[in-house]
Structure formats: structure tokens, C-alpha cells
Amino acid sequence: MGWMTRTMRTLTGLTGALFLMLFSLNILRILLRYFWGVAWLWEPDFSRLLFIWIVFIGGTVLYAGKGHLVVDFFITRMKPHVQKRMHFIMDLVMLIFLGLLVYKGIEVTRIRMRIPFDTWDLPTGYAYMAVPICGAIMIIVTLVRTAEYLFERREG
């Protein structure tokens, strides 16, 4: 099993664990509030932090496994060698997009490091760090795909 597969399995497990934590926390919050009248003021902030990380890590795993939504109506009607070239071009365009995502994600994270959550003295930047980190992982995935395409093309 390659390092990429191990990394994606780890990220999949992490996403599942974070989702289970978020789900359990919200169920517990509902039970505490409606049956015992106890409200946790910190819980909405923690839920937001978890949600942002779940979305970005989950999106990264889907992107790596090509499980994201793809509109390939025209590509499937092309010849196989043209399809490969189109996928290569799409990966190059994706690299540009992901580069911008990382750049702007760092910018947002730096700004949000000065803004604390509502109920804790913790910067909201820790939640938004998910953007550049997961964007960088997706860049690595795209570069590996591109290298595989180029290596396959030289052999064939």
C-alpha cells in the first residue's frame, strides 16, 4: 500500500471520528438543554471548528479518490487519448485554483488569528487553517496524478 493510500485512509478515519464527535456533541447538547436545562455556551463555537475541518478534510479525501462531482458529459464522448489530455489539462487548471485556495486560505487564517471565538479565548484562525492545509494536500495529490500521467505517457 502506497503512502498516498495510507494518508487518505488516515484522513478518512479522521473525518469519520470528527463527524462522530460533532454528532455526539450535538445530541448531548440537545439532551442537556431540553431535559436538564443545561446549556453549553462553548459548544456552537466548537461545532463550527469541527464542521469546517470535516468539510475540508472530507473534500480532500473525495478529491484524491475522484469521488467529487464531475461533469464529464463531453469528455466521455472523446477518444481515449484526448480524454487523457483533457484530464491532464483539468489537473493543471486545478493546480492554479488550489494554489489560489492555499494563498487566500493563508491570508484568511492570518486575519482570523486576531478574531477569537465568541465564548473562548481561542482564535478562529485555527478553524480556517483547514483551508490552506487541505488545499496543499490536494496540490500534492494533483502533482502525483500529473507525474503519473507524464510517466505513463513516456513509457507508452
N, C-alpha and C positions, 0 to 999 in steps of 0.2 A: 504494500500500500504506500503510495507516494505521500510526500509532505503536504501537498495541496489537499488530498482527500482527508488526511488526518486533521488538518486545520479546519476544513469545512465541517467535519463531523463534530469537532470540538465546539465550533461556533453554533452548530445546530443544537447541540446539547445545552449550551449556554443560553440560547434563545428560549428553548423549552423551559429551562429552570427559571429564567427571569419571568416568563409568562405565567408559570405556575405560581411564582411568588406574588406577582401582580394580582392574579385572580384570587388567590387565597387571602391576600391582604384586603381586597375589596369586599369579599364575602364576610370576613371577620369585622370589617368596619360597619357593614350593614347590620350584622347581628348585634354588635355592641351598641350601635346607635338606637336601633328600634326596640330591642328587648331590655337593655340595661341603661339606656340614656347616656352612654359614654361616647364622647366624640374625640377622635384623634385629630388635632389640628395639623399635624405634620404629614398626615397620610396623603392628601392631594398632591403635595409637592413631591413626595417620594414616588407616587404613582406616575407623575409626569416624567420624572427622571427615568423610571423603569420603561415607560412607554416609548420614549424617544430611543433608548438603546435597543429595545426589542424591534422596533421598526427598522432601524438601520442595520442591525446585525442580521435580522431576517432577510432584508433586501439584499444584503451582501451574499448570503447563502443562496438565495434564489438566483441571483445574477451568476454566481460561479457555476451553479448546476444547470444554467439556462432554463430555469423554471419560471422566469418572469414572463409577462405578457409580451408577445412578439407578433407583430402584424407582418406576415410573410406571404401574403396573397400573391404578389408579383414574383417574389424570389423563387417560390416553389415551381413556377412555370418557366423558369430559365434552365438553360443547360447546366449540368453539374459543375463544369469548370467555371462558368460565370457565377454560379451560386457561391462557390468558394471565394471568388474575388469579391463578391458583394459582402460576404460575411467579414472578409478582411477589411474592406472599406468601412463597414459599420463599426468594427472594433477600433479603427483609427479615429473615427468621429467620436466614439465613446471615450477614448482616451482624452480627447480635448474637453469633453463635458466633465469627465471625472477630475481632470486637472483643475478646472474651474470650481468644481464642488469642493475639492480639498482646499484650494486657495481661499474661497469665500467662507468655507467652514472654519478655517483657522481665524479668519477675520471676525466672524460672528462669535466664536468661542472666546477670543480675546476681549471683545466688548462685554460679553455676558459674564466674564470673570469679575467684573465690577458690580454686577447686579445679583444680590442674594435672593434665595428663595423667600417666599412670603413668611414662612414660620421658622426657618433655620438660618443660622449664620453660615450658610454654605453657598458659594457662587453657583448660579445657574449654568455657568460655563461647563461644569462637569457633565451636565446632561448633553450639551451641544457638542462636546468633544467627540461624540459618536459620529458626527458628520465627517470631519477630516480623517478620522481613524478608519472608518468603514470605506470611505472614498479611496484611501490609499490602498486598502486591501483589494478593492475592485480594480484599481490600476494594476496591481501585481497580477491579478487573475487575467486581465486583458493582455498584459505583456506576455504572460505564459502562453495564452492562446495564439497570439501573434507569432511568437517564436516557434510554436508547434506548426503553425501554417507554413512559415518560411522554411523550416527544417523539412517538412513533408514535401514541399514543392521542389527543394533541391534534390531530394532522393528520387523523386518520381520523374 
